[in-house]
Amino acid sequence: MLEVTCFPVSEFQMNAYLVVDQKTRVAAVIDVGIDHSLVVILSNQHPVPDLKYVFITHGHVDHAGGLVHLQKQFSVKTFLPLQEKSYFETLPKQGTYLGHPQLDRPCGIIDQYLEDGDEISIGESILKVLLTSGHTPGHACYYTEQELFSGDCLFAGSIGRTDTPGGNSSQMRESLRRFGVLPTSLKVYPGHGPSTLLKNELANNYFLGFLRHEGRGSRREDL
């Protein structure tokens, strides 16, 4: 079981998640924000978490731009979806592409690349990788038996954009379809905004209406 704490960081209000295994107290962070804000927050925790791992959902600067700061402060092993490698490596120019060169960031170090279906241990908890391309080419979600960390793929009442560089609406549709076979009891922790329940999104999220049409919007376990 994981204890989950959300820290909205920077002007982008990106949700960085501190996840701690209840038995061992081994900790990980899912997404790091654009700057040093998360480092300050974690360093001021009492006690300071036993941070061992960092998981990046995708390579957008608001989610991954602060990695260098975190790696300077904590000795962590960092994971990134393999299919996101090329996009992640655009971090030094992403701000410039958008007309805001002040947002350009160094990449930081990736220790291990992940593929769909991989499983990583955080203490006695297991985090699984779900490839969800569409918002970016190699976006991934991470999930356990209780939680789904959905990055910028799925939000409460909405989904991630596909009209930015690297986005693909067809891929996004196929990725959203994958949520239709996950346990609907999962609590969803998105990259921005409030948490939600997967069963609520499958039943009510406008952008998942095609899943309801396909009969995946509600299942016996919801009843």
N, C-alpha and C positions, 0 to 999 in steps of 0.2 A: 504494500500500500504506500502511496505517495502523499505527502503533505504538499499542497500547492499554494504558493503565494504569488500574486500578480503585482508587478511594479510597472505602471505606465510611465514611460520615460521619454524625454525630449519634447520638442514642440510637435512632433508627430504623434505623441501619445501612443507609442508602440508598446504593446504588452510584453514585457519580459517576465518569464516565469521561473521562479526558483522552486525546484521540486526536490523534496528530501525524502529518502526512504525511511519509513517510520522505525524500522528495527535497527538499522545500522547507522543512520544519520548521514550516510553518504548523500551528497547533493549534486545537482546538475542545474544548469540554466538552459532554457529554451529561448533562443533569440536574445540579442544583446543590446539593441538600440544603435543609435548613430554616433554616440559620443561616450564620454566617461561617466555619465550619470549613474549607470547601473553599478559601476565600481564603487562610487561613493556610497550608494545605498547599501550594498553588500558589506562593505568595510565597516559600516556603522551598525550592523546587526550585532546583537548580544545573545548568544555567542556568534562570532563570525562563522558562517556555514562552512562545512568541510567540503568545499567545492572541488569536484574531480572532473566534471565533464561539461562540455558546451555542445548543444545541438542547434544547428542553424536550419530553419525551414526553407529559406530561399535567400538569394543574393542581393536583394534590394538594400540600398544604403541605410534605410531607417531600421532595418532588422539586423544587419551584419556590419555596419560601418564602425561600430565601437569595439570590434573584436580585439584589435591591437591593445587597447587600453586594458581590457580584461586579462589578456594574456600576460601583460606586464605585471599585474598585481597578483594573479593566481596561477598556480601550476595546474593547468587543465589539459585534458585531451579533447580536441575539437573535432566534431563530426559535421559533414556536409553531404547532401545527396550527390552522387557521382554525376548525374545528368545536369546538375546545377554548376558544375565546376567552371565552365566557360563563362557563364553569366556572372558568377561570383568574381571572376577575375577582371570584370569591367568596373569594379568599385572605384579605382583611381580616376575614372572618367565619367561616372554616372551623373554627378552633379553638373559637369560641363555639358553633357548631352541634353540636360533639362534646362540649360541656361543659368545654372546656379553653381559655378565652379567652387564656391566655398563649401559645398557639400561633398566634394571629392574626398575619398578616404582610402588609406592603404588596406590591403586585403587581410593581413594576419595570416596565421599558419593553420592549415587544415592537416590534422594528423591521420584521419581515416575517412575514406569516402564510403557512402552507404548506398545500397541498392534496395529496391522494393522487396519487402518481406524480411529484411535483416532484423535481428533482435539484439539489443544491447542491454546489459545488466547495470542497474543503478542500485548497488547494494543487493538486496533480495528482490527488488522490483525489476520487471522486464518492460522495456520500451521497444515497441515495434514500429517499423518504417512503412508508411503507405505513400507511394509515389502519386502525386496529384498535380501533374503538369497543367498549365493553362494560364495561371497568373504570371508565371515565369516558366522557362523550359523544363526545369528540374525541381520544381517546388515539391516539398514532401510534408506530410503530416506525421506526427508521432502519437502513438496511442498505447494504452494499457487496457486492462479489463474494466477500468472505471472511467478513464479520462481520454479525451481526444484533443490534442493540441493542433489546431487547424491552420495556424499561420494566417496567410491572406487568401486562403481558398474559401473558407466558410465563415461567415459572421452571423451574429444574431439578426435574423431577418434579411440578410443580404449575402452576397458572394464577392469574391475578389474581382478587380478589374482585369479586363483582357485587352484594353485598348492602349496599353503602354508598351514600350519596346520589350520584345520577348513574350508578349501575351498571345494567346491563341484560344479563341472561343470554342472551337471544336474539341480541343484537348480539355478545356475546362469542363465541358459537358460530360465527357467520358470520366473525368476525375470525380465530378459530383455524383455520377452514377455509382461509384464505388462506395459512397456513404450508405447507399441503400441496402448493403449486405452486412454492415457492421451492427453490433448490438445497439439497439435504440436507446438503451439506458445510459449510454456514455454521456458524461458531462463535457461540453465543448468549451475549450478555452481558446478563443480566437486571437489573432495578432493585433486587433484593435477592437475597442468596445467591450460590452459586457459579456459574461459567460452565458451559456444557454444549455439546453438539453438537445441531444440529437433527435429524439422523438418529436420534440416541438418543432424543430426545423423541417423535418421530413413531413410533418403534418401541415405546417403553416407558412413556411418560407416561400414567397412567390417564385423565386428562381429555381426551386426544386419541384415546381408543379409538374414538370414532365415525368418525374419519378412517381408521383401520385397517379398520373395517367397510366404509367406502366405497372401500377400495382405495388410499388415499393415504398409508398409513403406511409403505410401503417402495416404492422404485422401483429401476429397473435401476442407477442411478448409486450406489446403496448397496451393490451386490453386489461 
